Amino acid sequence: MKNLLNILGIIFLVSLKLSAQNFYDVRSLSLGKTAVSNSYELDAFNTNPANIIKQRTSNNASVYFHLLTNLNVVINSEYFSVDYYNKYFTKNSSLNPVVLTDQDKADIIDKAGNEPVNFSGYLRELALVIINPRFGAIGVSLDEKLAGDFEVSRDALDLGLFGNEINRIYNFIGTDMEGTWVRQLNFTYANYLNVKRNKLFKSLAYGVSVKPQFGLYYLTTKRNNLAITTNKNFEVEGSGEIEFLYSGISDNNKIEMSITPAGFGFGFDAGVNSVIRNISKKGQLNIALSINDIGYINWYKNTNTYFYNGNYLVTDITDSDQLDSLNKIIKGTKSPVPSFNTSLPTNLRIGLTYKLFQKPIKDSAKNKTLETASFSLEYIQGFSNKFGSTNQPTLGIGSEVNLGNIFSPRVGFGLGGREKFVVSLGIGIDTGPVLIDVGTYNISSIFNPKGTSKISGGLSIKFKIN
């Protein structure tokens, strides 16, 4: 039994190490994840391809690019924090391993049992957007995408921490894990439609993305109906099984780097962003819609199932021969399987942004009227509960103020989704050729970094060429 628990624990810890490489667009995070109607150039990748052609009125560049200068961390749970890890799983001040008391074990079960840990995001290695009034905007990016979920049932933790209790049934149903690592290429095109005679739209941008997907690792719980029973005769009986489905660039389940993927597929994004006519003299209303990550990955390399048979009977728990090896109790079997497909975590975004300007908009072309503030509202609907996504709708609210066209403080709110409620915070700095964004999706990551269980923080540095 401990062998199975150890396997679950190792995968959990590996998942947390991978999540440290996660990131979203930093500006979007600090604006409550709003992006569909208020993002610009590089920040528009993976949220609304129509927006790569858009720039702030203070900018008139023809090229924007990233070079390993966009990093982010996002981990979401109701219990896991740095303080939690240090308290129960590290060494004490004397560098001795922590010895858990019964109360410590009970606290772990109470906090972690049946509580999911989620992570998702991207590591952007490079990105480029070229904007030209004649042919529109083209963009390309290379991203590392990591996402996953992990959950352990209360009974599994109880059994692992306290051992077998007489006349007790331990149900492992609910213990679940998924994880994926995908390298993505993104080719995006955006342009404006001719709406000069349209009475509703002042401008209408559209965009499409084609995104080849290179799968590196995939792991999911295929089925789990394991149960353990201990009776008054000190007999331990198991029933059911746990099975995992795996594909990866390594055949020994170790995390490695490789140019050759374990799977390949395509993703597609499409979006529009419109400016509504005659809202106010110093105001502009953008209304936008996008659908992202429509697609699949076909996994074909090192595709295996790992089957752990829980059907066994231990008639005497004092018999060392019966308890000497976990392999005698739960037998893990690795079996090759044919290639298989997985869907990308498709999501729909609908939002609006109201922008305020220093001078009337009709004079902006001549006087280069600057944005002074913006207010955004966005509805996000996912269609999957796996790999960092959720089908629970999220409402994002964000506001940005531009001070002297150099500093842009940001604040946002997220309602719904996995997090239920978070407050976001960030700032943008425009130095001319370099644009810097710093932000977090959860303000407690700044004021209580060790105590928060919703960890988020990121830094983005963009370069532009006029």
C-alpha positions in Angstrom: 0.0 0.0 0.0 2.8 2.4 0.8 4.3 1.7 -2.6 1.2 3.1 -4.3 1.1 6.1 -1.9 4.7 6.8 -2.7 4.0 6.7 -6.4 1.2 9.3 -5.9 3.4 11.4 -3.8 6.3 11.4 -6.3 4.0 12.5 -9.1 2.6 15.2 -6.9 6.0 16.6 -6.1 7.1 16.4 -9.7 3.9 18.3 -10.7 4.7 21.1 -8.3 8.3 21.4 -9.7 6.9 21.7 -13.2 4.4 24.3 -12.2 7.2 26.7 -11.2 7.7 27.2 -14.9 4.2 28.3 -15.6 3.1 31.7 -16.8 0.3 33.7 -18.3 0.5 37.1 -19.9 1.5 39.3 -16.9 -0.6 42.3 -17.9 -3.7 40.1 -18.3 -3.1 38.5 -14.9 -2.9 41.9 -13.1 -6.2 43.0 -14.8 -8.2 40.1 -13.4 -7.4 37.9 -16.5 -9.2 40.3 -18.8 -7.6 40.4 -22.2 -10.0 39.8 -25.1 -10.9 43.5 -25.5 -7.9 45.3 -23.9 -4.7 43.4 -25.0 -2.1 44.7 -27.4 0.5 43.2 -29.8 2.4 40.4 -28.0 0.0 40.2 -25.1 -2.8 39.1 -27.4 -1.3 35.7 -28.2 -3.6 32.8 -27.0 -6.4 35.2 -25.8 -7.6 37.1 -28.9 -5.5 37.0 -32.2 -7.3 40.1 -33.5 -5.5 42.2 -30.9 -1.9 41.7 -32.2 -2.6 44.6 -34.6 -3.5 46.9 -31.8 -1.2 49.3 -29.9 -1.6 51.8 -27.2 -2.1 55.3 -28.7 1.3 56.3 -27.2 3.0 53.6 -29.3 3.5 53.6 -33.1 6.0 50.7 -33.5 6.3 48.3 -36.3 8.0 45.5 -34.4 7.5 44.0 -30.9 9.4 41.0 -29.6 10.2 38.8 -26.6 13.4 36.8 -26.0 13.1 34.6 -22.9 11.7 37.7 -21.1 8.2 36.5 -20.1 8.0 34.4 -17.0 5.2 33.5 -14.6 4.2 31.2 -11.8 0.6 30.1 -11.0 -0.4 27.5 -8.4 -4.0 27.3 -7.1 -5.3 25.3 -4.1 -7.1 25.7 -0.8 -4.3 24.5 1.3 -0.8 24.1 -0.3 1.5 27.0 0.6 5.2 27.5 1.4 4.3 27.6 5.1 2.3 24.4 4.8 5.2 22.7 3.0 7.8 23.9 5.6 5.7 22.9 8.5 5.1 19.3 7.6 7.6 18.2 5.0 11.0 20.0 5.7 13.6 19.7 8.4 13.5 21.6 11.7 15.9 24.1 13.0 18.3 21.3 14.1 18.2 19.9 10.5 16.4 16.8 11.7 13.4 15.5 9.8 10.1 16.7 11.1 8.2 14.1 13.2 4.5 14.4 12.6 2.3 14.3 15.7 -1.2 12.8 15.5 -2.6 16.3 15.5 -0.3 17.2 12.5 -1.5 14.1 10.6 -5.1 15.0 11.4 -4.5 18.6 10.1 -3.0 17.3 6.9 -6.0 15.1 6.3 -8.4 17.8 7.1 -6.7 20.4 4.8 -5.5 18.3 1.9 -8.1 15.5 1.7 -10.2 15.7 -1.4 -8.8 19.2 -2.2 -7.3 19.7 -5.7 -4.1 21.4 -6.6 -4.2 23.1 -10.0 -1.6 24.7 -12.2 -1.5 26.0 -15.7 0.5 28.4 -17.9 3.1 29.1 -20.4 6.9 29.7 -20.7 7.3 32.0 -23.7 10.7 31.4 -25.2 10.3 33.9 -28.0 7.7 36.0 -29.7 7.5 38.5 -32.6 4.8 40.7 -34.0 5.2 42.9 -37.1 2.6 45.5 -37.8 2.2 47.2 -41.2 -0.8 49.4 -42.3 -0.8 47.8 -45.7 -1.0 44.0 -44.9 -2.0 44.0 -41.3 -0.1 42.2 -38.5 1.7 38.9 -38.4 3.0 37.2 -35.3 4.8 34.1 -34.2 5.7 32.7 -30.8 7.2 29.6 -29.2 5.7 28.6 -25.9 6.2 25.9 -23.3 2.8 25.0 -21.9 2.4 23.2 -18.6 -0.8 22.3 -16.9 -2.2 19.8 -14.5 -4.3 18.8 -11.5 -3.7 16.6 -8.4 -6.0 15.4 -5.7 -5.8 12.8 -3.0 -8.8 11.3 -1.2 -9.2 11.7 2.6 -9.2 7.9 3.0 -5.9 7.5 1.1 -4.2 10.1 3.3 -5.7 8.6 6.5 -4.4 5.2 5.5 -0.9 6.5 4.6 -0.5 8.6 7.8 -2.2 6.5 10.5 -2.1 3.0 9.0 -4.9 0.4 9.0 -7.8 0.8 11.4 -9.8 -2.3 12.3 -13.2 -2.6 10.7 -12.6 0.3 8.3 -13.0 0.7 4.6 -10.6 3.1 2.8 -11.9 4.4 -0.5 -9.4 5.7 -2.9 -12.0 7.1 -5.3 -11.3 10.8 -5.8 -7.6 10.3 -5.9 -6.7 11.7 -9.3 -4.0 13.3 -11.3 -3.4 14.8 -14.8 -0.4 16.5 -16.2 0.8 17.7 -19.6 3.8 19.5 -21.1 3.3 20.8 -24.6 5.6 22.9 -26.8 3.5 25.2 -29.0 4.3 27.3 -32.2 1.8 30.1 -32.8 1.3 31.7 -36.2 -1.1 34.6 -36.1 -2.5 37.1 -38.6 -4.7 40.1 -37.9 -6.1 43.0 -39.9 -9.0 45.5 -40.0 -12.2 45.2 -42.0 -13.4 48.2 -44.1 -16.3 49.5 -42.0 -16.1 53.2 -43.0 -19.8 53.3 -43.9 -21.0 51.2 -41.0 -23.2 53.1 -38.6 -22.4 50.8 -35.6 -18.6 50.1 -35.8 -15.9 52.7 -36.0 -13.4 49.9 -36.6 -13.4 46.1 -36.6 -10.3 44.0 -36.3 -10.2 40.2 -36.9 -7.5 37.6 -36.3 -6.8 33.9 -36.6 -4.1 31.7 -35.2 -2.8 28.3 -36.3 -0.8 26.6 -33.5 1.1 23.4 -34.1 1.3 21.4 -30.9 4.4 19.3 -30.0 3.5 17.1 -27.0 6.3 16.2 -24.7 4.6 14.5 -21.7 1.1 13.4 -20.9 -0.3 11.6 -17.8 -3.8 11.0 -16.7 -5.7 8.7 -14.3 -7.7 6.5 -16.6 -9.7 4.8 -13.9 -9.6 4.4 -10.1 -12.0 2.3 -8.0 -9.5 1.0 -5.4 -10.7 0.2 -1.9 -9.0 -1.3 1.1 -10.8 -3.1 4.0 -9.5 -4.2 7.4 -11.7 -6.5 9.4 -11.7 -7.5 13.1 -9.7 -10.7 12.3 -6.8 -8.5 11.3 -7.2 -9.3 7.6 -6.6 -6.7 5.0 -8.4 -7.1 1.7 -8.1 -4.9 -1.4 -10.5 -4.6 -4.4 -10.5 -2.6 -7.6 -7.5 -1.1 -9.4 -5.8 2.1 -10.5 -4.7 2.7 -14.1 -2.7 5.5 -15.6 -2.3 6.5 -19.2 1.1 7.9 -20.2 3.0 9.2 -23.2 6.3 10.9 -23.1 9.6 11.6 -24.8 11.3 9.3 -22.3 10.4 5.6 -21.8 11.5 5.6 -18.1 9.1 8.3 -16.8 12.0 10.7 -16.2 11.7 14.4 -17.1 14.0 15.0 -20.0 14.4 17.6 -22.8 14.2 16.5 -26.5 13.6 18.0 -29.9 11.6 15.0 -30.9 8.1 15.2 -29.5 5.9 12.4 -28.1 2.8 13.7 -29.8 1.7 16.2 -32.5 -1.5 18.1 -33.3 -3.0 21.5 -34.1 -4.8 24.3 -32.2 -6.8 27.2 -33.7 -7.8 30.6 -32.3 -10.2 33.2 -33.8 -11.3 36.5 -32.6 -12.7 40.0 -33.3 -12.5 43.3 -31.6 -14.7 46.2 -32.5 -14.8 49.9 -31.6 -18.4 51.2 -31.2 -19.2 54.6 -32.8 -20.3 57.8 -31.0 -20.0 56.6 -27.4 -18.5 59.9 -26.1 -16.1 62.6 -27.1 -13.3 61.4 -24.8 -14.3 57.8 -24.5 -14.1 54.7 -26.6 -15.9 51.3 -26.1 -14.3 48.1 -27.4 -16.4 44.9 -27.6 -14.6 41.7 -28.4 -15.1 37.9 -28.7 -12.6 35.1 -29.2 -12.5 31.3 -29.1 -9.2 29.7 -28.3 -7.5 26.3 -28.4 -9.9 24.4 -30.7 -7.8 21.4 -31.5 -6.1 18.1 -30.5 -2.9 16.3 -29.9 -2.2 12.8 -31.2 0.1 11.0 -28.7 2.2 8.2 -30.4 5.5 7.8 -28.6 6.0 5.6 -25.5 2.3 5.2 -25.1 1.7 3.0 -22.1 -0.8 2.2 -19.4 0.4 1.5 -15.8 -2.0 -0.8 -14.1 -2.0 -1.4 -10.3 -4.1 -4.4 -9.3 -5.7 -3.9 -5.9 -7.3 -7.3 -5.6 -5.4 -9.0 -2.8 -5.9 -10.5 0.7 -3.5 -10.4 3.6 -4.6 -12.9 6.2 -2.1 -12.1 8.9 -0.7 -8.6 9.1 2.0 -9.8 11.6 3.4 -12.2 8.9 6.5 -10.5 7.5 6.5 -12.7 4.5 3.1 -11.2 3.5 4.1 -7.6 4.2 7.8 -7.7 3.2 7.3 -6.4 -0.3 4.7 -4.1 -1.7 5.1 -5.8 -5.0 3.4 -8.9 -3.5 0.4 -6.8 -2.6 0.0 -4.4 -5.5 1.5 -5.4 -8.8 2.3 -2.6 -11.3 2.0 -3.7 -14.9 3.3 -1.6 -17.8 1.5 -2.3 -21.1 2.0 -0.6 -24.5 -1.2 0.8 -26.0 -1.9 2.3 -29.5 -1.7 6.1 -30.1 -4.5 8.2 -28.8 -5.9 11.7 -29.1 -6.5 14.4 -26.5 -8.4 17.7 -26.9 -7.0 21.1 -26.1 -8.7 23.1 -23.3 -11.0 25.2 -25.5 -12.3 28.4 -24.0 -14.6 31.2 -25.1 -14.0 34.9 -24.1 -16.5 37.8 -24.4 -15.6 41.2 -23.0 -15.7 45.0 -23.3 -13.3 47.8 -22.4 -14.1 51.5 -22.0 -11.1 53.8 -22.5 -10.8 57.4 -21.5 -8.6 59.8 -23.4 -6.9 63.2 -22.6 -8.5 64.9 -25.6 -11.5 64.3 -27.9 -10.9 61.2 -30.0 -11.5 63.0 -33.3 -8.3 64.9 -32.8 -6.2 61.9 -31.7 -4.6 61.3 -35.1 -3.2 64.9 -35.1 -2.6 65.5 -31.4 -1.8 61.9 -30.5 -4.3 61.8 -27.7 -3.2 59.5 -25.0 -5.2 57.0 -23.0 -5.6 58.1 -19.4 -7.5 55.1 -18.0 -9.4 51.9 -19.1 -12.1 49.7 -17.4 -12.6 46.1 -18.6 -15.2 43.4 -18.0 -14.8 39.9 -19.3 -16.6 36.6 -19.2 -14.5 33.4 -19.7 -16.1 30.0 -20.3 -13.9 26.9 -20.4 -15.1 23.6 -21.8 -12.8 21.2 -19.9 -12.0 20.4 -16.3 -8.6 18.9 -17.1 -5.0 20.2 -17.3 -5.4 23.5 -15.5 -8.7 24.4 -17.3 -12.2 24.5 -15.8 -15.7 24.6 -17.1 -16.7 26.9 -14.2 -17.3 30.3 -15.7 -15.0 33.2 -14.6 -15.9 36.9 -14.5 -12.9 39.2 -14.8 -12.8 42.9 -13.9 -9.8 45.1 -14.6 -8.8 48.8 -14.5 -5.6 50.5 -15.7 -4.5 54.1 -15.2 -1.7 55.7 -17.3 0.4 58.2 -15.4 2.5 60.5 -17.6 2.5 57.8 -20.3 5.2 56.0 -18.3 3.7 54.2 -15.3 0.5 52.2 -15.6 -0.8 50.9 -12.2 -3.3 48.1 -12.6 -5.9 46.4 -10.4 -8.3 43.5 -11.1 -10.8 41.1 -9.6 -11.6 37.5 -10.5 -14.9 36.0 -9.6 -15.8 32.3 -10.1 -13.7 29.6 -11.7 -11.4 27.6 -9.4 -10.3 30.6 -7.3 -13.8 31.8 -6.4 -12.5 35.3 -5.6 -9.1 37.0 -6.0 -7.7 40.5 -6.2 -5.0 41.2 -8.8 -2.4 43.9 -8.9 0.4 45.0 -11.2 2.2 47.9 -12.9 3.4 48.6 -16.4 6.5 50.7 -17.2 7.0 52.3 -20.6 10.6 53.3 -21.1 10.4 53.9 -24.8 12.1 50.9 -26.6 11.4 48.6 -23.6 8.1 47.8 -22.0 8.1 46.2 -18.6 5.1 44.5 -16.9 5.1 43.2 -13.3 2.0 41.7 -11.7 0.2 39.0 -9.8 -3.3 37.4 -10.1 -3.5 37.1 -6.3 -2.6 40.1 -4.2 -1.8 37.9 -1.2 1.3 36.6 -3.2 2.8 40.0 -2.5 1.7 40.6 1.1 1.7 37.0 2.4 3.9 35.1 -0.1 4.6 32.1 2.2 1.1 31.8 3.6 -1.0 32.1 0.4 -2.2 28.9 -1.3 -2.9 30.8 -4.5 0.6 31.6 -5.7 1.0 33.9 -8.7 3.7 36.3 -9.9 5.3 37.3 -13.2 7.7 39.6 -15.0 7.4 40.5 -18.7 9.9 42.5 -20.7 9.0 43.5 -24.3 11.1 45.3 -26.9 9.8 47.5 -29.7 11.3 48.9 -32.9 9.7 52.0 -34.5 
